[in-house]
């Protein structure tokens, strides 16, 4: 059936707004033109798509079914048009990536360097946020891909998720301030239980983070309530505070300096499950060549 795309585009705008006048305003055409386009589409399809009266517009069952099929296609075209417009106005292709500052600093910088060398004409636009916020940005189409922690409740079913690597959450402190956490009175290495750990001030990421959700869940599994003394949005700052003795910091193992006598890992009796770094993108949208190259580099064995 040969139907002009513009008819589907008009149908999409009316179906999303449930208003002929709003659709007309968004499309910069007259309300009469919108009405005529809808009537023509209904005639060619042989189906009534809207129920119209003086006060409201609603979709018929046939209209709802058509919208489910039309919406991904229209959004894909609109996204492509917006990307071309943005690239033209800003002088080249953009790759929009969202990740936390910790992941950017300790994981992604070498990959950004390699990507820039291979695609010097591409503008790499990096947005910072917690892993939860990054997933929300991807869901809203604000970025092309994200690198985030998993498990992550904001990663939804329509996202393509690829594993990068595993990591462990570790507790670190300064032995000069908390010597009893590392050795007993006889100088023998000490292992703390999670319950014993809670007798010390805990430094961790803020509540609006995948890490916070994960840690609270793990402590609850042992019937323990985790009440941190300090919650921040920066793992590096947590490490700085642990160095000066403000508490025991919980951070990803990959951001703990290998040779730093002021930061030593505590031995914990109950092992926490390992988590994953993942790269995610919306499978409805095709990835650009630079995005494909970054995904391949991060996920190669």
Secondary structure, 3 states (H helix, E strand, C coil): CCCCHHHHHHHHHHHHHCCHHHHHHHHCCCHHHHHHHHHHHHHHHCCCCEEECCCCEEECHHHHHHHHHHHHHHHHHHHHHHHHHHHHHHCCCEEEEEECHHHHHHHHHHHHHHHHHHCCCCEEEEEECCHHHHHHHHHCCCCCEEEEEECCCCCCCCEEEEEEEEECEEEEECCCCCHHHCECCCCCECEECHHHHCCCCEEEECCCCHHHHHHHHHHHHCCCCCCCCEEECCHHHHHHHHHCCCCEEEEEHHHCCCCCCCCEECEECCCCCCEEEEEEEECCCCCCHHHHHHHHHHHCC
